[in-house]
Amino acid sequence: MKVVMKSTCLLYLVLLAVEQNAAEEILEGCEYNNLERTYSCINITTSFPHQFYGNYHLRCVNCNIPKFTEGTFDFNNNLETFNVSYSKINIISRRSFSRLTSVQFIYLNNNEIREIAENAFSGAKQLYELHLEHNHLKRLRPKFLNELGTISINLSFNRLEEIADKSFVGVSNVLFLDLSNNKIEKMRRHSFEGLDMLELLNLSNNKICFLPLGVFSSLKVLKNLDLSNNKLNSFGLGVFSGLTSLNTINLANNSLPYFDGEFLLSLENLQTLDISGNGIYYFDTFAIPENSPSLKSLKLDGNIFSCNNLKNMVRYFKKSNIRIESSVEIYEVQNIFGIVCTEAEIKANISYKKFFALAEGESKGIRKIC
């Protein structure tokens, strides 16, 4: 019995040694961490080592690859993750990722990317996530995502100034697109053409002041649209036409002076609306549920209310089964649900800062009665 056990242990050690030796021969040029199932390729400047890459993860460490081309990684592989973030990449050429036919995650974030060629991601059809955030992109070349299949694209924290017509034509299966924290001022009629399956679009923290009619008309299944922290002050009637599946829209922290909700007429399934932080001084309370009977939740804080108007508004919305919410609840001045109001009637458009100072002054003047 002891002889059998010793033989079994010896055979196991021999097999383990053979496997390790084979791995060392295969992975010459890249270190492999068995626990993390990750190849760490160090100090790559032009191309990766010619070797076998299995169905694991690859991470570039201390790399400096100014121009990523089709020859930079030109090997058959079954990689799940391809991470070349922090690799000082400036330019991505045509078909640079054509060999990554099975990859699920591509990380190109935190580089210095200024230019992406047409068909740069051609061949990568199985992606879940494409990360291009924290780069230096000022524009998107039409068809730069041509023949790419991915669920999520992150282009946040770049330097994009506009979204040209047909920027996303050729990409398929995209459900989530993040364009937040750029410098976008302009969008075109066909900016989002080709994103037929998109469900979430994040355009927050840009410089958008105008939405062209029809810009969202191709987004038939979009469910969530975030336009918060821009410079929007009005909407053309029908600007949201085509968004037949939209149930959440965030318009917080823009520059809307008044609100009657007419633009909501085309949003048949809208349930959640955030218009907080706009400094709105005129509300047509009765028109809001009439224009959007499906509405269930409304964020109102950061706007300008007299207490009488706010009380009447809350009562009416309760009858209409619309829940009033607040993003920033302030309780040290007169409020309802943390939404600030003043006893003084507001008859002109004033800044929120001036309005809040008025509310603070009124609250300090309230006499204590014991």
N, C-alpha and C positions, 0 to 999 in steps of 0.2 A: 504493500500500500504506500509506504514511504517512498519507494523507488518511483512509483507512478506519479506521485505528487511532485517529486523533485524534477521528473522529466517534463511534466506539464508546466511547471514554473520556468524551467530552463527554455522550453519552446516559446513561452510567452515573452521572455526577455529577448530571445533571438529575434522574434518577429517585431518587437518594439524597436529594437536597434536597427533592423532593416528599414522599418518605416521612417525612423528619424533620419537615417542616412539618405534615403530616397528624397525625403522632404528637403534636406539640406542641399542635395544636388539640384532639385527642381527650383528651389527658391534662392539660388545664387543671385545676389544683387538686391534682394529685398528680404527683410526680416519678417518672419511669420510668427504671430502670437496665437497659439492653439486655443487658449481660453477665450480670446476675443474673436477668433476666426478671422483675423485681419492681417493682410500684408501691409507692412510699413515700408514704403519706398522713399529713400532718403536722398536729398540733394539732387533731384532730377532737374535738368536744365533744358534738354532738347527732346529726349525720348526715354521711355521706360525700358528696363532690361528685357531682353528677348528670353522669355521663360514661360512656364505653364502658370496660368491664373485660373484657379478653380471657382466653384460657386460660393465664394466667401466675400470679404470686404477688402477694399483697397484704400489706403490713406497715404497721401503724399506729405512728407515731413521735411521742413526746411527747403522746399522746392522753389525754384526760380525759373518759370517757364513763360517768357515774355509773349511768345506766339504759340498757341496750341493748334496743331495741324492734324491732318489725317494720319501722318506718320508718327505723331507723338505717342500714340498707343495703338499699334497696328498688329494686334495679336488676337487670335481666337480665345474666347473666355466665356465663363458662365458667372461672372461677378454679379453680386446682388447690390453692392454699394460702391460707388466710385467717387472718392472725396479728394478733390484738388483745391479745396479752399485754402486761403492764405498762401497762394503759390505765385503771386505777382504776375498773373496772366493779364496781358493787355489786349490781345487780339485772339479771336476764335475763328478759324478758317472753315471752309466748306467741308462737310462730312467728317468733322473732327471726332465724332463719337459713333461712327458707322459700325464699329466692331462691337459696341456695347448693346447687342441685340436682346440680352436678357436682363440687363441692369434695371433695378427698381428705384434707386435713389442716386441722383447726380448732384454733388455739392460743388458749386462754383462760386459760392459766396465769399465775401471779404477778399476779393482780388482787386485789380485795377482795370477791369474790362471796359474798354471804350468802344469796341466794334465787334459785332457778331455777324458773320457772313450769311448769305442765303444758304439754306439747307445745311446749316452747321450741325444740327442734331439728327439729320436724316439717318434712319435705321434704328434709332432707339424707340422701340414701339411698346415696351412693357413697363414704362416708368410709372411710378406713383408720385414722385416729387422731383421737381427741377428747381434747384436753389440758385438764384442769381442776385440775391439781395446784397447790399453794401458793395456796389461797384460804381463805375464812373460813366454809365451809359447815359447819353443825352438824347438819343433817338433810337427807334427800333426799325431796323431795315425790314420792309415787307418780305414775308416768307422766311424770316430767320428761323422760324420754328417748323418750316415745311417738312412733312413726312415724320413728324414727331408724334408719339402717342404718350400722353401723361395725364394724370388726374389733377395735379396741383402745380402751379407755377408761381414762384415768389420773385418779384422784381422790385420789391420795396427798397427804400434807402439807396436809390440811384440818383441821377441828375436829369431825369426825363422831363422835357419841357412841353411836349405834345405827343399825342397818339395819332399817328398818321392813318389814312384810310388803309384798310386791309392789312394792318400790322400782324394779325394773328391768323391769316389765311394759311391753310395747310396743316395746322395742328389738329389733333383729334382727341376726344375723350376728356377734355379739360372741364373739371367741376369747380375748381377754386383758382381765382386769379387775384394776386395781391400786387397792387400798384401804389400802395400807400407810401407816404413820406418821400415823395419826389418833388419836382417843381412844375408839375403839369399845369399849364394854363389853357391849352387848346385841345379839343377833341373834334373829330370829324364825323360826318354822317355815317361813314362805314368803318369807324375805328374798331368796332368789335365784331365785324363780320367774320364768320367762320367759327365762332364760339357757341355753336348751337346747343351744347349740353351744359353750359356754364350755370352753376347754381349760386355761387357766391362771388361778388365783385367788390373789392375793397379799393376805393379811390380816396380814402381819407388823408388828411394832412398834405394837401397839395395847394395850388393857387387857382383853382377852377372858379371862374366868375360867370361862365355862360355855358349852357348845355344846348347844342344844336338839335333842332327837331329831328326825330328819328334815330338819334344816336344809340338808343337801346332797343330798337325795333326788332333786331334779330335774336334777342335774348329771351326767347319764349318760355324757358324753364327756369329763369333766374328767380331765386327765392330770397336772397339777402343782398341789399345794395347799401354800401356805406359811403356817403358823401360828406361825412362830418369834417370839421376843421378845414373848410375851403372859404371862398369869398362869394358864394352865391347870394344874390339879393332878389331874384325873381325867377319865375319859370314860365316859359311859353306854354299855352294850352296845348296839350297833347305831347309834351316832351317825354312823358313816361309811357306813351302808347306802345303797346306790344309786350309790356311786362305783365302778361296775364297770370303768371304764377307767383308774382312777388308778394311775400307776406311780411317782410320787414324792410324798412327804409330808415336810415339814420342821416338826419340833416342837422345834427347838433353843431353849434359853434360856427354858424355861417353869419350872414348879415341881412337876414330877412326882417324888414321893418313892420310888415303886417302879414296876417295869415287868415285866409278864408277857406283854404283847402280845395280850391277849384281844380288844381292840378291832380288831385286825388281821384277825380272822376273816372280816369281810365284804369285805376288800380283796383280791380274787382275783388281781389282776394287779400288785400292788405289788412294785417292784424296788428302790427306794431309800428308805431311812428315816434321818432325822437326829434323834437324841434327845440330842445333845450339850448340855452346859451346863445340865443340869437338876438336878445334885446328887443323882441317883438313887443310893440306897444298897442297894437290893434288886433283883436281877434274877432272874427265872426263866429261866435260859439255855435249858433244854430246851423250854420252851413257845413261844419266839419262832419257830423254824423250823416247829414244828408248827402254829402259828396262821397263819403266812404262808410256805408252802412256796415261793412264787415269789420271795421276797426274795433279792437279789443283793448289796446294798451297805448297810452299817450304820455310821453315825458315832456314836462312843461317848465321845469325850473330854469332859472337864468334868463327869464323874460320879465317884462314890466307890467305889473298888475296893481290896480287899486284893490283893496280888500273886498269891496262890494262886488266888483266885477269877478274876482276870483271865486268868491262864494257862490255867485249865481252860476258860474261856469261849472264848478264842481258838482253842484246840485243837478244841473242839466245832463252832464256826462254820466252821472250815476243812473239817472233815468234811462239813458241810452246804453247802459251796460258797458261803458268805456271806463277802464281802470286808469286813474291818474297816478303817475309815478314821478319820482325825482331822482336825478343822477347824483346831485350834491344836495343833501338835506341840511338846511340851515334853520336852527331853532332859537337862536338868541335874539331874533327880531320877530315881528308879527309874521305869521306864516300859516299855510294849510298844507299838510303833508311835507313840510320842509320847503315849500315854495314861498318865497318872500313876497309880501304885499305891503302897500301903504294905505293909510286912511285918506290921504290926499288923492283926488281924482287926477289921473294922468291924461292931459289933453294935447300933449305935443310929444314928438319923438325926442327923448333924452337918452343919454348914455346910461348903460347899466350901472356904471360906477357912481354916477350922480344919483340914480334911483336908489341904489343900496345905501348911500350916505343919508338920503332922506328917510329911508326905513329905519336906519340906526338911530337917527335923531328922534323920530317919533317914539321908538321903543324906550329910549332913555327918559322921555318925558311922561311916560305912563306913571300915574301916581299909585303908590301902594295903598291899598285900603285894607285895614285890619278890623 
